[in-house]
Structures are given as structure tokens and as C-alpha cells.
Amino acid sequence: MSLYEDLKWRGLIKDVAGENLKDLLDGEPITFYWGTDPTADSLHIGHYSSLVTAKRLANYGHHPLLLCGGATGRIGDPRPTAEREILANEVIENNISHIKAQINRLFDGKAEIVDNYDWTKDYTFLEFLRDIGKYINVNYMLNKDIISRRLETGITYAEFSYTLLQGYDFLYLYEHKNCVLQVEGSDQWGNITTGIELIKKKLNKEAYGFTMPLILDSNGNKFGKSAGNALWLDETKTSPYEIYQYLINAEDSKVLEYLKVFTFLTKEEIEDIMVKQNAAPHLRIAQKTLAFEVVKDIHGEDAALLAKKTSEDIFSNRGNSENTFKKVLDKNLIVNGINILDLLVLTDMFDSKSDARRMVEQNAVSINNKKVTDKNVIITIDDLENNELLVQKGKKNFLKLIFE
């Protein structure tokens, strides 16, 4: 398949700006950009879903500009509900240094990383209004979805101006880097089109953009820190094993989508995997392939092999992982359900019920590799897998509960 056909098959093209995107993508090498604001000191799996697409374009021969928003990060992209917290400059700079390192690792040092603070820090307010603000009508900005949704509750002038800043990024990169395409998640559509409008009005040139659908988990939430389900690319925040286990537990209804979006396996390879998956879904061949391929790309093959081995050790009858132990409990304990805190105390992994509560509140407890966030949840027989529960405390302590 051509690049465009491959992206379409994977479901990675949602909104398109500019005519003949197919010819652009399948033609001679171009320069494109993807950007993110440094709101944390690590990217997460939500960013990764977009970066994988950028990597596909790079593998085809197109030149990627990967932007860390040192300028836009000082303002904050408007959220649907409330203004973002303003981060201190030193925090932003620290976040950028970590994000750059992660991008370099993902792209094997072959991506060009840029920071929009470099071309905005000396741009005076009056010059920006004269050179940029005059080209974008206020009514045009008010029609932007994210802005219109905030009008009732209120939006600050700084947030309102964000789309101008990002639009200027595209204009600057077009002029100075010959960048003709912006690629982002679908929540950035309004900002992409602002940049294209600026390029058209100021330079009388055509630019392009396309968005990727936001990737959702099985509960319909996007992957991100605000949704409370972030899988960080920094292994000190989320270990390779945790990413592996999260993906190996992907719902059958989502695994084909995830294989298309997150892996570089070909259409033929994915279709072959799904034939095997549908023939024996209990073996979770698709989920295991997904988990291994993602961890391999993010952290390397050695980390993926170790995560795979650790997972197999923990869930096998051998239970021979050095950090995993077994405990047998009476099955009658959960016939009528048992409060999660009462169950955790029985594991002897927690000093007391208050200790168990504290760990749950700190998102440091998982049952069968799913975070426990509610101290009032009731565990029942329906939660067992082969009469077992895997309890995880922190990142490295596991206990297999066997109910007989």
C-alpha cells in the first residue's frame, strides 16, 4: 500500500485541510511538523499514538519537525472546562529537556526538534498584533470549537490567544523550514486551520493538515494524565512491565484498533494475527503481540523481552518471579463480596487498613493489572481469573491470591 492508503487503513486520518493530501503524502519528501506543550516531564501513551504516525511519515522519507512548545506551554491550550495551571519557567525548561530526550530515543536521534520559544521570545506584543493578529478575524476565532465551549464559563485573553500562537508556529515553520503539513490529534484541528489561514492570507500560499482520531480506552476515555489513566514513557513513572500488562489486558473489541495504531506491523501481519486471535481468543495472541511491539519501540527489545518474561512468570503456575509470592485464601471469603481494603489487609502486604486506604488513594494498588481508585469497591467471585487475583502494590511487589 502507499503511505496514504496505509494511514487510511489504520484509521489514522480524520480531518483533512488542503486538496490532494494523497498526492502530497505519496509524492516527493516534504517537511511536516507535530507539536506538544511541555505540561509534564514525560510524554505518555496518548502522545505516543501521534508520534507513531509521525514516525510512519518519517520512515516513508518525509522530514519531521517535532515541536516542544516552550512558548505555547507558558500560556496553555484551552481545556474544555477550566484554565490550565501556569507552570514556572524552570519547570517548563526541565520538562522540555526530558521530552526532547524521549523524542530522540523514539526517532533514533534522526528527528529535528524545535522549540517555539526560540522564535517568539523576542517578538514584541505590538509586533505580534500588527504582523499576526490583523490577519485573523475575532469571529473566526469565536467559532473555534474549544473557544465557543468556554464562552459561557469564561475564557481568559491568554487562552483565547493560544490559537494565534500555534497558528504563527505553522507560519514560521513554513517560511523558515519549508514545512507544508501539520499533523496532530483531532483536538488540535482548530489550531491547525488557524495556521493554514495565516499562511494563505499572509503569504498567499497553500498549506496542509490532517488530524488523527484520539485513541480511547475501553471506557471511552482518551489516554492522558487529566483522565487519570496516563501510561508514561518515562520508565521511572511507568515501568515497561506496567505498559506491557496494561496492553496485554486490552479488550478484545479494541485490540485490532490498537494493533493498527500503535504498531508497525504490516496489514498482512495484523490480519494473520487476528485470524489466530479469533480462532483462540483465550490465548490473547493479539494482546501479547501488541504489548511486546509497543514496549519494544518505546524502551527497546531487551525491555520488551524482560516485561514478557516477568508477565509469564507471574501468571504461570510456577510463579517464580523473584518479587511474586502466593497466598491461599478460602473462597467463601468472597462469595458475598468483600471490601477491597479488607481484602488487602488479608494479603499481609499492608500494615493496616489505613495503610491500604492510603495506598489506594495514591493510585498504588492494582488488582489483575487494573488500578484500584475506589476504596469502597467490592471484590466478588466474578473478579477472579482462574480462581486467582493478582495484587500489585507499587511498581515491584506482587502477590498472587489463590482462592480454594
C-alpha positions as CSV (number, residue, x, y, z in Angstrom):
1,M,0.0,0.0,0.0
2,S,1.0,3.6,-0.4
3,L,1.6,5.7,2.7
4,Y,-1.8,7.4,2.3
5,E,-3.6,4.1,1.8
6,D,-1.8,2.6,4.9
7,L,-2.8,5.6,7.0
8,K,-6.4,5.3,5.9
9,W,-6.5,1.5,6.6
10,R,-5.2,2.1,10.1
11,G,-7.9,4.7,10.7
12,L,-5.3,7.5,11.2
13,I,-6.8,10.2,9.0
14,K,-9.8,12.0,10.4
15,D,-10.0,15.7,9.4
16,V,-8.1,17.0,6.3
17,A,-7.2,20.5,5.2
18,G,-5.9,21.2,1.8
19,E,-6.5,19.4,-1.5
20,N,-4.8,16.3,-2.7
21,L,-3.4,15.1,0.6
22,K,-2.9,11.7,-1.0
23,D,-0.6,13.1,-3.7
24,L,1.3,15.1,-1.1
25,L,1.9,12.1,1.2
26,D,2.7,9.7,-1.6
27,G,4.9,12.1,-3.5
28,E,8.3,13.6,-3.1
29,P,9.7,14.1,0.5
30,I,8.2,17.0,2.3
31,T,8.7,18.6,5.7
32,F,5.9,18.3,8.3
33,Y,5.5,19.0,12.0
34,W,3.9,17.7,15.1
35,G,3.9,19.5,18.4
36,T,3.2,19.2,22.1
37,D,3.3,21.5,25.1
38,P,5.6,20.5,27.9
39,T,2.9,20.2,30.6
40,A,4.7,17.4,32.3
41,D,8.3,16.0,32.4
42,S,7.3,13.0,30.3
43,L,5.2,12.1,27.3
44,H,2.5,9.5,27.7
45,I,0.9,6.9,25.5
46,G,-1.6,9.4,24.2
47,H,1.3,11.4,22.7
48,Y,2.9,8.2,21.5
49,S,-0.1,7.3,19.4
50,S,0.5,10.5,17.4
51,L,4.3,10.1,17.4
52,V,3.9,6.7,15.8
53,T,2.1,8.3,12.9
54,A,4.8,10.9,12.6
55,K,7.3,8.1,12.6
56,R,5.4,6.4,9.8
57,L,5.8,9.6,7.7
58,A,9.5,9.7,8.6
59,N,10.0,6.1,7.6
60,Y,8.5,6.9,4.2
61,G,11.1,9.6,3.7
62,H,9.3,12.8,4.9
63,H,11.2,15.1,7.2
64,P,9.8,15.5,10.7
65,L,9.9,18.7,12.8
66,L,8.9,17.7,16.3
67,L,8.0,20.8,18.3
68,C,8.2,21.3,22.1
69,G,6.1,24.3,22.9
70,G,8.3,26.4,25.2
71,A,6.2,29.4,24.2
72,T,2.7,27.9,24.0
73,G,3.4,25.9,27.1
74,R,3.7,29.2,29.0
75,I,0.1,30.0,28.1
76,G,-1.7,26.7,27.9
77,D,-4.0,25.3,25.3
78,P,-7.6,25.9,26.4
79,R,-9.2,23.0,28.1
80,P,-13.0,22.3,27.8
81,T,-13.7,23.0,31.4
82,A,-11.1,25.3,33.1
83,E,-7.9,27.2,32.6
84,R,-4.7,25.2,32.8
85,E,-2.3,25.8,35.6
86,I,0.5,28.2,34.7
87,L,3.9,26.4,35.1
88,A,7.0,28.2,36.3
89,N,9.6,28.8,33.6
90,E,12.2,26.5,35.2
91,V,9.6,23.7,35.3
92,I,8.8,24.2,31.6
93,E,12.5,24.1,30.7
94,N,13.0,20.9,32.7
95,N,10.0,19.3,31.1
96,I,11.3,20.2,27.6
97,S,14.7,18.6,28.3
98,H,13.0,15.3,29.3
99,I,10.6,15.3,26.4
100,K,13.4,16.0,23.9
101,A,15.3,13.0,25.2
102,Q,12.3,10.8,24.8
103,I,11.7,12.0,21.2
104,N,15.3,11.5,20.3
105,R,15.1,7.9,21.6
106,L,11.9,7.1,19.7
107,F,13.3,8.5,16.5
108,D,16.9,7.2,17.0
109,G,18.2,10.8,17.0
110,K,17.0,11.4,13.4
111,A,14.2,13.9,14.1
112,E,14.7,17.6,14.1
113,I,13.4,19.0,17.4
114,V,12.3,22.7,17.6
115,D,11.1,24.9,20.3
116,N,8.6,27.7,19.5
117,Y,10.1,29.8,22.4
118,D,13.1,30.4,20.1
119,W,11.1,32.4,17.6
120,T,8.6,34.1,20.0
121,K,10.7,35.2,23.0
122,D,11.9,38.4,21.2
123,Y,8.7,39.1,19.4
124,T,7.1,42.2,21.0
125,F,3.4,42.3,21.7
126,L,2.8,45.2,19.3
127,E,4.7,43.5,16.5
128,F,2.7,40.3,17.0
129,L,-0.6,42.1,16.9
130,R,0.4,44.0,13.8
131,D,2.0,41.1,12.0
132,I,-0.2,38.2,13.0
133,G,-3.3,39.5,14.8
134,K,-4.5,41.6,12.0
135,Y,-5.0,38.6,9.7
136,I,-7.3,36.6,11.9
137,N,-10.9,37.8,12.5
138,V,-12.3,37.6,16.0
139,N,-15.5,36.0,14.7
140,Y,-13.3,33.3,13.1
141,M,-11.7,32.6,16.5
142,L,-15.0,32.6,18.3
143,N,-16.2,29.8,16.0
144,K,-13.4,27.5,17.1
145,D,-15.0,24.6,19.0
146,I,-12.8,24.8,22.1
147,I,-13.3,28.6,22.4
148,S,-17.0,28.5,21.8
149,R,-17.4,25.9,24.5
150,R,-15.7,28.1,27.1
151,L,-17.6,31.3,26.4
152,E,-20.4,30.6,28.9
153,T,-18.0,29.8,31.8
154,G,-15.4,32.3,30.7
155,I,-12.1,32.2,28.9
156,T,-9.0,34.4,29.6
157,Y,-7.5,36.5,26.9
158,A,-4.3,34.5,27.2
159,E,-6.2,31.2,26.4
160,F,-8.2,33.0,23.7
161,S,-4.9,34.0,22.0
162,Y,-3.4,30.5,22.1
163,T,-4.7,29.6,18.6
164,L,-2.9,32.6,17.2
165,L,0.4,31.5,18.8
166,Q,0.1,28.0,17.4
167,G,-1.0,29.4,14.0
168,Y,2.1,31.5,14.0
169,D,4.2,28.4,14.6
170,F,3.0,26.9,11.4
171,L,3.6,30.2,9.5
172,Y,7.1,30.5,10.9
173,L,8.0,26.9,10.1
174,Y,6.5,27.3,6.6
175,E,8.7,30.3,6.0
176,H,11.9,29.2,7.6
177,K,11.8,25.4,7.3
178,N,9.6,24.9,4.2
179,C,7.1,23.0,6.4
180,V,3.9,22.4,4.4
181,L,2.0,20.0,6.6
182,Q,0.9,19.8,10.3
183,V,-0.1,16.5,11.8
184,E,-1.9,16.4,15.2
185,G,-4.6,14.7,17.3
186,S,-8.1,15.7,16.4
187,D,-8.4,18.1,19.4
188,Q,-5.9,20.4,17.6
189,W,-8.0,20.8,14.4
190,G,-8.9,24.4,15.2
191,N,-5.3,25.4,15.7
192,I,-4.1,23.7,12.5
193,T,-6.7,25.6,10.4
194,T,-5.6,28.9,12.0
195,G,-2.1,28.3,10.8
196,I,-3.3,27.4,7.4
197,E,-5.4,30.5,7.3
198,L,-2.4,32.7,8.3
199,I,-0.2,31.1,5.6
200,K,-2.9,31.7,3.0
201,K,-3.6,35.3,4.0
202,K,-0.1,36.5,4.7
203,L,1.9,34.5,2.1
204,N,-0.8,33.6,-0.4
205,K,0.5,30.0,-0.2
206,E,-1.3,26.7,0.4
207,A,-0.5,24.5,3.4
208,Y,-1.9,21.2,4.5
209,G,-3.0,19.5,7.7
210,F,-4.6,16.3,8.9
211,T,-5.7,15.1,12.3
212,M,-5.7,11.6,13.8
213,P,-8.7,10.4,15.9
214,L,-8.0,10.5,19.6
215,I,-7.3,7.0,20.8
216,L,-9.7,5.9,23.6
217,D,-9.5,3.2,26.2
218,S,-12.3,0.7,26.7
219,N,-14.2,3.2,28.9
220,G,-14.3,5.8,26.2
221,N,-11.6,8.0,27.8
222,K,-8.6,9.4,26.0
223,F,-5.1,8.3,27.2
224,G,-3.8,11.2,29.2
225,K,-2.9,12.5,32.6
226,S,-6.1,14.5,33.0
227,A,-8.2,11.4,32.5
228,G,-6.2,9.7,35.3
229,N,-5.0,6.8,33.1
230,A,-1.7,8.0,31.9
231,L,0.9,5.5,30.8
232,W,4.1,7.5,30.9
233,L,7.0,6.9,28.5
234,D,9.4,7.6,31.4
235,E,10.2,4.2,32.9
236,T,10.6,5.7,36.4
237,K,6.9,6.8,36.2
238,T,5.5,3.8,34.3
239,S,7.7,0.7,34.0
240,P,7.9,-1.3,30.8
241,Y,6.2,-4.1,32.6
242,E,3.3,-1.9,33.5
243,I,2.8,-0.8,29.9
244,Y,3.1,-4.4,28.8
245,Q,0.5,-5.6,31.3
246,Y,-1.9,-2.7,30.5
247,L,-1.9,-3.6,26.8
248,I,-2.0,-7.3,27.4
249,N,-5.3,-6.7,29.2
250,A,-6.7,-4.7,26.3
251,E,-10.3,-5.5,25.5
252,D,-10.9,-7.9,22.5
253,S,-13.0,-5.1,21.0
254,K,-10.1,-2.7,21.0
255,V,-7.1,-4.8,20.2
256,L,-7.4,-4.7,16.4
257,E,-7.6,-0.9,16.5
258,Y,-4.6,-0.7,18.8
259,L,-2.5,-3.0,16.6
260,K,-3.2,-0.7,13.7
261,V,-2.4,2.5,15.5
262,F,0.4,1.6,17.8
263,T,2.5,-1.0,15.9
264,F,4.5,-1.0,12.7
265,L,3.3,-4.5,11.7
266,T,2.0,-4.7,8.2
267,K,-1.6,-5.1,7.1
268,E,-0.9,-8.8,6.3
269,E,0.8,-9.4,9.6
270,I,-2.0,-7.9,11.6
271,E,-4.7,-9.8,9.6
272,D,-2.8,-13.0,10.2
273,I,-2.6,-12.3,14.0
274,M,-6.4,-11.6,14.1
275,V,-7.1,-14.9,12.3
276,K,-5.2,-16.7,15.1
277,Q,-6.9,-14.4,17.8
278,N,-10.4,-15.2,16.6
279,A,-9.6,-18.9,16.4
280,A,-8.3,-19.0,20.0
281,P,-9.2,-15.7,21.8
282,H,-8.3,-17.2,25.2
283,L,-4.6,-17.3,24.2
284,R,-4.7,-13.4,23.7
285,I,-2.2,-13.6,20.8
286,A,-3.2,-10.2,19.6
287,Q,-2.8,-8.6,23.0
288,K,0.6,-10.2,23.6
289,T,1.9,-9.1,20.2
290,L,0.6,-5.5,20.8
291,A,2.2,-5.3,24.3
292,F,5.6,-6.6,23.0
293,E,5.7,-4.4,19.9
294,V,4.8,-1.2,21.8
295,V,7.3,-1.8,24.7
296,K,10.0,-2.7,22.2
297,D,9.5,0.5,20.3
298,I,9.4,2.7,23.4
299,H,12.1,1.0,25.6
300,G,13.9,-1.4,23.3
301,E,13.8,-5.1,22.7
302,D,15.6,-6.1,25.9
303,A,13.0,-4.3,28.0
304,A,10.2,-5.9,26.0
305,L,11.7,-9.4,26.5
306,L,12.1,-8.8,30.2
307,A,8.5,-7.5,30.5
308,K,7.2,-10.5,28.6
309,K,9.2,-12.9,30.8
310,T,8.1,-11.2,34.0
311,S,4.5,-11.4,32.9
312,E,4.8,-15.1,32.0
313,D,6.5,-15.8,35.4
314,I,3.8,-14.0,37.4
315,F,0.8,-15.5,35.7
316,S,2.2,-19.0,35.2
317,N,1.7,-21.7,37.8
318,R,5.4,-21.5,38.5
319,G,5.1,-18.0,40.0
320,N,8.9,-17.9,40.1
321,S,9.3,-14.1,39.7
322,E,11.6,-13.0,42.5
323,N,9.1,-10.3,43.5
324,T,6.0,-12.5,43.3
325,F,4.6,-14.7,46.1
326,K,1.4,-16.8,46.6
327,K,-1.2,-16.9,49.3
328,V,-4.1,-19.3,49.5
329,L,-7.5,-17.9,50.9
330,D,-10.8,-19.5,51.5
331,K,-13.1,-19.0,48.5
332,N,-16.1,-18.4,50.9
333,L,-14.5,-15.1,51.8
334,I,-15.7,-13.6,48.6
335,V,-18.9,-15.5,47.9
336,N,-20.9,-12.5,49.2
337,G,-18.3,-9.9,48.2
338,I,-15.5,-8.3,50.3
339,N,-14.4,-4.7,50.6
340,I,-11.2,-4.1,48.8
341,L,-9.5,-2.7,51.9
342,D,-10.5,-5.7,54.0
343,L,-9.1,-8.0,51.2
344,L,-5.8,-6.0,51.0
345,V,-5.2,-6.4,54.8
346,L,-5.6,-10.2,54.4
347,T,-2.7,-10.2,51.9
348,D,-0.2,-9.2,54.6
349,M,1.3,-6.7,52.1
350,F,-0.2,-3.8,54.0
351,D,0.5,-2.9,57.6
352,S,-3.1,-1.9,58.4
353,K,-6.4,-1.0,56.8
354,S,-5.4,2.7,56.9
355,D,-2.2,1.8,55.1
356,A,-4.2,0.0,52.4
357,R,-6.5,3.0,52.1
358,R,-3.6,5.4,51.8
359,M,-2.0,3.3,49.0
360,V,-5.3,3.1,47.1
361,E,-5.7,6.9,47.4
362,Q,-2.2,7.2,46.0
363,N,-3.1,5.0,42.9
364,A,-0.5,2.5,44.1
365,V,-2.7,-0.6,44.1
366,S,-3.8,-2.8,41.2
367,I,-6.0,-5.9,41.0
368,N,-5.4,-8.0,38.0
369,N,-3.4,-5.1,36.5
370,K,-6.2,-2.6,36.8
371,K,-5.7,0.4,39.1
372,V,-7.9,0.5,42.2
373,T,-9.1,4.0,42.7
374,D,-12.2,3.5,44.9
375,K,-11.7,2.4,48.5
376,N,-15.3,1.2,48.6
377,V,-15.2,-1.2,45.7
378,I,-16.4,-4.8,46.4
379,I,-14.4,-7.8,45.1
380,T,-16.5,-10.8,44.1
381,I,-16.1,-14.2,42.6
382,D,-16.7,-12.5,39.2
383,D,-13.4,-10.7,39.6
384,L,-11.4,-13.9,39.8
385,E,-9.3,-15.2,36.9
386,N,-8.9,-19.0,37.1
387,N,-9.7,-18.6,40.9
388,E,-6.9,-16.1,41.3
389,L,-6.3,-12.5,41.9
390,L,-3.0,-10.7,41.2
391,V,-2.5,-7.9,43.7
392,Q,0.2,-5.3,43.0
393,K,1.5,-2.8,45.5
394,G,3.6,-0.1,44.0
395,K,5.7,-1.0,41.0
396,K,7.5,-4.1,42.1
397,N,5.5,-6.0,44.7
398,F,3.1,-8.7,43.5
399,L,1.1,-11.3,45.3
400,K,-1.0,-14.0,43.7
401,L,-4.1,-14.8,45.7
402,I,-5.4,-18.3,45.1
403,F,-9.0,-19.0,46.3
404,E,-9.8,-22.6,47.1
